[in-house]
Amino acid sequence: MSSIFRPFLFVCLTVFVGTLVMQGPLAAQNGDAGAFVKTLGDKAIQTLTVKDLSEAEREERFRALLRDGFDVKRIGLFVLGRYSRKLSPAMATEYNALFEDLIVATYSARFGEYSGQSFVIKRVAEQPEQSASIVMSEIRPLDGGPPIRVDWQVRGAAVDPKIVDVRVEGVSMSITQREEFSAVIKQNGGKVDSLLEALRKKAAKLKSK
């Protein structure tokens, strides 16, 4: 069951401990979405890879960047899928908080492991029907291995841009996470409470380390 605790943000948050490179004229040619992804990554490196930063301070900074760059509530509800309709207002509030807490507790420490990987933005494709843009990029390993394709879906680039999905080699991380959460709920008779309980336990365990 531990596999469900791989928020799709894992890839994008890991990427942000790499060096971001905006290729030449792309920033001017492709509007705000590419520049937004680059700026968010630069900020992550500047604020989260500081040596001797306490765990509590890193988590606080990480949470602020997470909220600035990602539509966490939208992502969380998409991941929950049709089961989101079974949430009472109180359950929805708890779920949103647990989803965010789990991401913060799991991944904030990774920013202390920066080792200079490169992340290159290739181009930006508009999705006008979805009021979104796809920022296409590559992660280039330090060992010279083949690059990994990572596409970032950004909504509201012109006003309040937020990342809502990440696709790694064409696989949507949000859909993958939705399938895993759905499997847990189905294994427990369709009860959303079972997922909330699992999230509570996992978050508590991570915080106690």
Protein Blocks (a to p, Z undefined) as FASTA:
>chain_A
ZZmmmcfklmmmmmmmpccddehjlmmmnojmlmmmmmmmmmmmmmmmcghiafklmmmm
mmmmmmmmpcfklmmmmmnmmmlmmpcfklmmmmmmmmmmmmmmmmmmmmmmgghiacdd
fbdcddfknopacdddddddfklpacdddddddehklmmgcdfbdceehiafklmmmmmm
mmmmmmnoopaklmmmmmmmmmmmmmmZZ
